Structure formats: structure tokens, C-alpha cells
Amino acid sequence: MKFKSVFDIIGPIMVGPSSSHTAGAARIGLAARSLFGETPDHVDIYLFGSFKDTYKGHGTDVALLGGLLGFDTDDSRIIKAKEYAEEAGMQYQFIELEETRSHPNTAILFLRKGNSRISVEGISIGGGKMEIVSIDEYDINISGNNPALLVFHKDTFGTIGRITTIIGDEGINVAQMNVSRKEKGNTALMTIEVDEIVSEETINKIEGVDGVQRVFLMDES
């Protein structure tokens, strides 16, 4: 069940006009920024379905840019996000695609800065809610409602067990966990949504596990 109360359907306090096309889009941008860790120098934003059809009138473009700049859904600066992006030196382009995706409100963001790159696919599911469904073409499902650990690791026996043992030993409660891989024995992506903030010490322990390649913490708070 996606919505727990009428307030989930109405959406968060936000800059309008649309919870789906504005607030949800801003949260997709925020999530992408959180994963990237900073403001990108350049971002290509691919829009699909109703995002593609109405993004200018509904403010989806400025909402996505605002999120990438770190503006939350109720931040009035979203309205002038294009000006703030220019001030920050963030180049961007919107690309409209006719391809049908699994959800009509879909955006794929390619963020770059120097040698750092990441691709993030998000969908806005209504009421200001969103889900991240792909990172670097690994299929995942992150709600954005909780802090999330993303662990890139070798697809080898025992790696997942060692990671979850650390999380259990630290007394961290797991809300949702998923593992995605493109090819057996290659790199896999483990996503773990948790109920509380994960300390830097715990992240360092996970980074030290044999087979772990990269660890990200996604936290919009």
C-alpha cells in the first residue's frame, strides 16, 4: 500500500502547482543529489510520459533542478531554480523521449562532475511521493521515506551475510532490503532502507568488508 493517510494523497507542503509533477519531481532531484554527494557540473534529464508532456506548465523542470541544487519541496527558490543553477555553474538539458516506461511520471537523470558520474531513474507516484527504481541501470526500489544504504559489491558467496551481520550488530532495524545484479558473479547492488541514520563508523565497517566496492548513504533529512 503506497498511501497511509489522506495527507499522503494531498502531498507535502510544497511549491505548486502539482504534488505529482512538482513535489515528487523535487524529491527525485533531491535523491539524485544525495546519491551524488554534491551539486553536479552537468546533468542530462530525460523525461517520459506525462512528465514529458507537461513539464514546463507544471514546473517539473524547475522542481527537478531545485532538488538537484538541494532545495526541498517547500523552498520558494524552486521557482527560480534555473537562475540558481546558472549561478552555481550547473549546466543542464532536458530531453523529451517518446519511449514508454513502467510509470508515466518518469525521469532519468545523468549527473556528472569531473570523473564522478551516476545515473538515477525516479518515478513520481502521487501525493508528493517518489521512488528510485534504477541506479546506474541496476533495478532497485527505494521509497525515499527512510535513510538508505547502497552497497556495490562483488556477487560472491558470503558478502551479503557479512554486511547484514554488521547492520545487526549495530542494532539498526531494516525497513526494506533488495539485491540487484546484471550478471552472475559480477558487481551487484544491495539497497537497504533503515529506520535510523547510519553512523560514519558503521559505513566504514561496511566499506571494509571483503568484496565491497562502494558504499553510498542516501538521506534527504
C-alpha atoms as a printed R data frame, in Angstrom:
    type eleno elety resid chain resno      x       y       z
1   ATOM     1    CA   MET     A     1  0.000   0.000   0.000
2   ATOM     2    CA   LYS     A     2  1.522   3.301  -1.113
3   ATOM     3    CA   PHE     A     3 -0.541   5.740   0.971
4   ATOM     4    CA   LYS     A     4 -1.223   5.540   4.716
5   ATOM     5    CA   SER     A     5 -3.414   8.618   5.217
6   ATOM     6    CA   VAL     A     6 -5.248  11.410   3.406
7   ATOM     7    CA   PHE     A     7 -2.194  13.624   3.958
8   ATOM     8    CA   ASP     A     8 -0.111  11.251   1.826
9   ATOM     9    CA   ILE     A     9 -2.578  11.790  -1.020
10  ATOM    10    CA   ILE     A    10 -2.746  15.572  -0.598
11  ATOM    11    CA   GLY     A    11  1.032  15.756  -0.524
12  ATOM    12    CA   PRO     A    12  3.644  17.698   1.440
13  ATOM    13    CA   ILE     A    13  3.910  21.440   1.996
14  ATOM    14    CA   MET     A    14  5.298  22.469  -1.346
15  ATOM    15    CA   VAL     A    15  5.775  24.982  -4.081
16  ATOM    16    CA   GLY     A    16  2.978  24.245  -6.594
17  ATOM    17    CA   PRO     A    17  1.213  23.593  -8.780
18  ATOM    18    CA   SER     A    18  1.233  19.770  -8.635
19  ATOM    19    CA   SER     A    19  2.149  17.250  -5.961
20  ATOM    20    CA   SER     A    20  2.995  14.657  -8.615
21  ATOM    21    CA   HIS     A    21  4.736  16.869 -11.159
22  ATOM    22    CA   THR     A    22  6.321  19.388  -8.791
23  ATOM    23    CA   ALA     A    23  6.840  17.987  -5.282
24  ATOM    24    CA   GLY     A    24  7.530  14.452  -6.491
25  ATOM    25    CA   ALA     A    25  9.951  15.779  -9.093
26  ATOM    26    CA   ALA     A    26 11.781  17.872  -6.488
27  ATOM    27    CA   ARG     A    27 12.202  14.784  -4.308
28  ATOM    28    CA   ILE     A    28 13.634  12.842  -7.267
29  ATOM    29    CA   GLY     A    29 16.163  15.639  -7.760
30  ATOM    30    CA   LEU     A    30 16.981  15.672  -4.035
31  ATOM    31    CA   ALA     A    31 17.525  11.913  -4.023
32  ATOM    32    CA   ALA     A    32 19.821  12.100  -7.051
33  ATOM    33    CA   ARG     A    33 21.842  14.870  -5.386
34  ATOM    34    CA   SER     A    34 22.061  12.871  -2.157
35  ATOM    35    CA   LEU     A    35 23.411   9.867  -4.047
36  ATOM    36    CA   PHE     A    36 25.876  12.000  -5.997
37  ATOM    37    CA   GLY     A    37 27.005  13.793  -2.854
38  ATOM    38    CA   GLU     A    38 27.246  17.328  -4.256
39  ATOM    39    CA   THR     A    39 25.950  19.675  -6.939
40  ATOM    40    CA   PRO     A    40 26.864  18.272 -10.372
41  ATOM    41    CA   ASP     A    41 28.574  20.362 -13.042
42  ATOM    42    CA   HIS     A    42 26.268  18.956 -15.698
43  ATOM    43    CA   VAL     A    43 23.034  16.989 -15.752
44  ATOM    44    CA   ASP     A    44 21.083  15.475 -18.627
45  ATOM    45    CA   ILE     A    45 17.431  14.960 -17.685
46  ATOM    46    CA   TYR     A    46 15.370  12.543 -19.782
47  ATOM    47    CA   LEU     A    47 11.614  12.947 -19.432
48  ATOM    48    CA   PHE     A    48  8.967  10.359 -20.292
49  ATOM    49    CA   GLY     A    49  5.183  10.164 -20.416
50  ATOM    50    CA   SER     A    50  3.258  12.933 -18.687
51  ATOM    51    CA   PHE     A    51  6.489  14.418 -17.339
52  ATOM    52    CA   LYS     A    52  7.494  14.970 -20.977
53  ATOM    53    CA   ASP     A    53  4.100  16.341 -21.968
54  ATOM    54    CA   THR     A    54  3.551  18.853 -19.160
55  ATOM    55    CA   TYR     A    55  6.926  19.551 -17.537
56  ATOM    56    CA   LYS     A    56  7.032  23.245 -18.465
57  ATOM    57    CA   GLY     A    57  3.486  24.126 -17.401
58  ATOM    58    CA   HIS     A    58  3.596  22.075 -14.197
59  ATOM    59    CA   GLY     A    59  7.047  23.194 -13.107
60  ATOM    60    CA   THR     A    60  8.617  19.740 -13.311
61  ATOM    61    CA   ASP     A    61 11.724  21.240 -14.892
62  ATOM    62    CA   VAL     A    62 12.404  23.765 -12.118
63  ATOM    63    CA   ALA     A    63 11.424  21.213  -9.458
64  ATOM    64    CA   LEU     A    64 13.989  18.685 -10.693
65  ATOM    65    CA   LEU     A    65 16.658  21.382 -10.914
66  ATOM    66    CA   GLY     A    66 15.718  22.694  -7.474
67  ATOM    67    CA   GLY     A    67 16.087  19.246  -5.967
68  ATOM    68    CA   LEU     A    68 19.481  18.836  -7.630
69  ATOM    69    CA   LEU     A    69 20.502  22.131  -6.026
70  ATOM    70    CA   GLY     A    70 19.359  20.894  -2.604
71  ATOM    71    CA   PHE     A    71 16.025  22.755  -2.399
72  ATOM    72    CA   ASP     A    72 13.258  20.890  -0.558
73  ATOM    73    CA   THR     A    73  9.644  20.764  -1.742
74  ATOM    74    CA   ASP     A    74  8.585  23.866   0.227
75  ATOM    75    CA   ASP     A    75 11.557  26.017  -0.801
76  ATOM    76    CA   SER     A    76 10.391  29.111  -2.719
77  ATOM    77    CA   ARG     A    77 13.718  29.189  -4.576
78  ATOM    78    CA   ILE     A    78 12.455  26.304  -6.723
79  ATOM    79    CA   ILE     A    79 10.533  28.819  -8.835
80  ATOM    80    CA   LYS     A    80 13.827  30.421  -9.915
81  ATOM    81    CA   ALA     A    81 15.850  27.202  -9.973
82  ATOM    82    CA   LYS     A    82 17.125  27.858 -13.490
83  ATOM    83    CA   GLU     A    83 18.682  31.124 -12.342
84  ATOM    84    CA   TYR     A    84 20.218  29.448  -9.276
85  ATOM    85    CA   ALA     A    85 21.560  26.633 -11.472
86  ATOM    86    CA   GLU     A    86 23.297  29.209 -13.642
87  ATOM    87    CA   GLU     A    87 24.770  30.890 -10.551
88  ATOM    88    CA   ALA     A    88 26.025  27.505  -9.320
89  ATOM    89    CA   GLY     A    89 27.619  26.740 -12.701
90  ATOM    90    CA   MET     A    90 25.380  23.706 -13.211
91  ATOM    91    CA   GLN     A    91 24.713  23.103 -16.897
92  ATOM    92    CA   TYR     A    92 21.616  21.117 -17.782
93  ATOM    93    CA   GLN     A    93 19.460  19.988 -20.643
94  ATOM    94    CA   PHE     A    94 16.017  18.404 -20.820
95  ATOM    95    CA   ILE     A    95 15.491  15.642 -23.364
96  ATOM    96    CA   GLU     A    96 11.963  14.532 -24.275
97  ATOM    97    CA   LEU     A    97 11.602  10.850 -25.167
98  ATOM    98    CA   GLU     A    98  8.600   9.017 -26.592
99  ATOM    99    CA   GLU     A    99  9.604   5.661 -25.098
100 ATOM   100    CA   THR     A   100  7.004   4.112 -22.796
101 ATOM   101    CA   ARG     A   101  8.271   3.404 -19.285
102 ATOM   102    CA   SER     A   102  6.691   1.443 -16.451
103 ATOM   103    CA   HIS     A   103  5.272   4.678 -14.956
104 ATOM   104    CA   PRO     A   104  4.055   7.818 -16.771
105 ATOM   105    CA   ASN     A   105  5.860  10.220 -14.413
106 ATOM   106    CA   THR     A   106  9.414   9.076 -15.089
107 ATOM   107    CA   ALA     A   107 12.689  10.984 -15.201
108 ATOM   108    CA   ILE     A   108 16.214   9.657 -15.709
109 ATOM   109    CA   LEU     A   109 18.989  11.959 -14.506
110 ATOM   110    CA   PHE     A   110 22.616  11.639 -15.603
111 ATOM   111    CA   LEU     A   111 24.828  13.628 -13.227
112 ATOM   112    CA   ARG     A   112 28.484  14.437 -13.861
113 ATOM   113    CA   LYS     A   113 31.302  16.320 -12.206
114 ATOM   114    CA   GLY     A   114 34.915  15.639 -13.124
115 ATOM   115    CA   ASN     A   115 35.348  11.865 -13.147
116 ATOM   116    CA   SER     A   116 32.240  11.287 -10.991
117 ATOM   117    CA   ARG     A   117 29.139  10.040 -12.775
118 ATOM   118    CA   ILE     A   118 25.833   8.500 -11.786
119 ATOM   119    CA   SER     A   119 22.502   7.795 -13.440
120 ATOM   120    CA   VAL     A   120 19.303   7.810 -11.376
121 ATOM   121    CA   GLU     A   121 15.821   6.852 -12.556
122 ATOM   122    CA   GLY     A   122 12.918   8.100 -10.463
123 ATOM   123    CA   ILE     A   123  9.146   7.978 -10.683
124 ATOM   124    CA   SER     A   124  6.608  10.279  -9.034
125 ATOM   125    CA   ILE     A   125  3.757   8.138  -7.719
126 ATOM   126    CA   GLY     A   126  1.405  10.867  -6.461
127 ATOM   127    CA   GLY     A   127  0.914  12.877  -3.302
128 ATOM   128    CA   GLY     A   128  4.463  14.192  -3.477
129 ATOM   129    CA   LYS     A   129  5.862  10.686  -3.114
130 ATOM   130    CA   MET     A   130  8.518   9.197  -5.355
131 ATOM   131    CA   GLU     A   131 10.515   6.022  -5.807
132 ATOM   132    CA   ILE     A   132 14.023   5.498  -7.146
133 ATOM   133    CA   VAL     A   133 13.783   2.480  -9.443
134 ATOM   134    CA   SER     A   134 17.249   2.363 -11.010
135 ATOM   135    CA   ILE     A   135 20.795   3.497 -10.242
136 ATOM   136    CA   ASP     A   136 23.462   3.057 -12.918
137 ATOM   137    CA   GLU     A   137 20.980   0.708 -14.656
138 ATOM   138    CA   TYR     A   138 20.679  -1.574 -11.631
139 ATOM   139    CA   ASP     A   139 16.982  -2.202 -10.943
140 ATOM   140    CA   ILE     A   140 16.091  -1.223  -7.373
141 ATOM   141    CA   ASN     A   141 13.184   0.173  -5.356
142 ATOM   142    CA   ILE     A   142 13.866   2.935  -2.830
143 ATOM   143    CA   SER     A   143 10.948   4.911  -1.408
144 ATOM   144    CA   GLY     A   144 12.968   7.879  -0.177
145 ATOM   145    CA   ASN     A   145 10.974   7.795   3.074
146 ATOM   146    CA   ASN     A   146 13.890   6.381   5.088
147 ATOM   147    CA   PRO     A   147 17.674   6.654   5.030
148 ATOM   148    CA   ALA     A   148 19.081   4.092   2.607
149 ATOM   149    CA   LEU     A   149 22.434   2.371   2.275
150 ATOM   150    CA   LEU     A   150 23.541   1.445  -1.235
151 ATOM   151    CA   VAL     A   151 26.375  -1.048  -1.353
152 ATOM   152    CA   PHE     A   152 28.076  -2.011  -4.605
153 ATOM   153    CA   HIS     A   153 29.829  -5.326  -4.068
154 ATOM   154    CA   LYS     A   154 31.159  -8.406  -5.795
155 ATOM   155    CA   ASP     A   155 28.478 -11.013  -6.425
156 ATOM   156    CA   THR     A   156 30.230 -13.660  -4.324
157 ATOM   157    CA   PHE     A   157 29.145 -16.009  -1.559
158 ATOM   158    CA   GLY     A   158 29.102 -14.562   1.944
159 ATOM   159    CA   THR     A   159 29.378 -10.851   1.124
160 ATOM   160    CA   ILE     A   160 25.721 -10.067   1.839
161 ATOM   161    CA   GLY     A   161 25.856 -12.036   5.084
162 ATOM   162    CA   ARG     A   162 28.877 -10.102   6.335
163 ATOM   163    CA   ILE     A   163 27.175  -6.787   5.552
164 ATOM   164    CA   THR     A   164 23.917  -7.694   7.283
165 ATOM   165    CA   THR     A   165 25.833  -9.000  10.306
166 ATOM   166    CA   ILE     A   166 27.400  -5.560  10.771
167 ATOM   167    CA   ILE     A   167 23.995  -3.894  10.499
168 ATOM   168    CA   GLY     A   168 22.529  -6.331  13.037
169 ATOM   169    CA   ASP     A   169 25.423  -5.892  15.454
170 ATOM   170    CA   GLU     A   170 24.910  -2.122  15.325
171 ATOM   171    CA   GLY     A   171 21.250  -2.544  16.300
172 ATOM   172    CA   ILE     A   172 19.955  -0.978  13.093
173 ATOM   173    CA   ASN     A   173 16.444  -2.015  12.067
174 ATOM   174    CA   VAL     A   174 15.962  -2.743   8.362
175 ATOM   175    CA   ALA     A   175 12.765  -1.472   6.729
176 ATOM   176    CA   GLN     A   176 13.439  -2.931   3.264
177 ATOM   177    CA   MET     A   177 16.320  -4.694   1.547
178 ATOM   178    CA   ASN     A   178 16.970  -5.677  -2.068
179 ATOM   179    CA   VAL     A   179 19.860  -7.027  -4.134
180 ATOM   180    CA   SER     A   180 20.175  -6.393  -7.869
181 ATOM   181    CA   ARG     A   181 22.755  -7.679 -10.341
182 ATOM   182    CA   LYS     A   182 23.217  -7.509 -14.083
183 ATOM   183    CA   GLU     A   183 25.290 -10.666 -14.448
184 ATOM   184    CA   LYS     A   184 26.066 -13.580 -12.133
185 ATOM   185    CA   GLY     A   185 29.483 -13.274 -10.484
186 ATOM   186    CA   ASN     A   186 29.927  -9.623 -11.458
187 ATOM   187    CA   THR     A   187 29.051  -6.470  -9.479
188 ATOM   188    CA   ALA     A   188 25.781  -6.397  -7.536
189 ATOM   189    CA   LEU     A   189 23.960  -3.542  -5.810
190 ATOM   190    CA   MET     A   190 22.491  -4.057  -2.355
191 ATOM   191    CA   THR     A   191 19.980  -1.440  -1.172
192 ATOM   192    CA   ILE     A   192 18.994  -1.294   2.489
193 ATOM   193    CA   GLU     A   193 16.385   1.141   3.800
194 ATOM   194    CA   VAL     A   194 16.744   1.589   7.561
195 ATOM   195    CA   ASP     A   195 14.796   3.238  10.380
196 ATOM   196    CA   GLU     A   196 17.574   5.474  11.641
197 ATOM   197    CA   ILE     A   197 20.637   7.334  10.426
198 ATOM   198    CA   VAL     A   198 23.640   5.096   9.848
199 ATOM   199    CA   SER     A   199 26.810   6.360  11.524
200 ATOM   200    CA   GLU     A   200 30.015   7.021   9.644
201 ATOM   201    CA   GLU     A   201 31.668   4.342  11.780
202 ATOM   202    CA   THR     A   202 29.166   1.734  10.569
203 ATOM   203    CA   ILE     A   203 29.658   2.825   6.954
204 ATOM   204    CA   ASN     A   204 33.423   2.453   7.393
205 ATOM   205    CA   LYS     A   205 32.928  -1.078   8.730
206 ATOM   206    CA   ILE     A   206 30.820  -1.995   5.691
207 ATOM   207    CA   GLU     A   207 33.404  -0.455   3.356
208 ATOM   208    CA   GLY     A   208 35.995  -2.733   4.962
209 ATOM   209    CA   VAL     A   209 34.091  -5.929   4.160
210 ATOM   210    CA   ASP     A   210 35.874  -8.144   1.637
211 ATOM   211    CA   GLY     A   211 34.118  -7.751  -1.699
212 ATOM   212    CA   VAL     A   212 32.563  -4.338  -1.022
213 ATOM   213    CA   GLN     A   213 33.449  -1.780  -3.704
214 ATOM   214    CA   ARG     A   214 31.469   1.396  -2.913
215 ATOM   215    CA   VAL     A   215 29.017   2.500  -0.218
216 ATOM   216    CA   PHE     A   216 26.547   5.388  -0.507
217 ATOM   217    CA   LEU     A   217 24.186   6.769   2.130
218 ATOM   218    CA   MET     A   218 21.049   8.392   0.763
219 ATOM   219    CA   ASP     A   219 19.437  10.649   3.329
220 ATOM   220    CA   GLU     A   220 17.279  13.671   2.452
221 ATOM   221    CA   SER     A   221 16.910  14.912   6.017
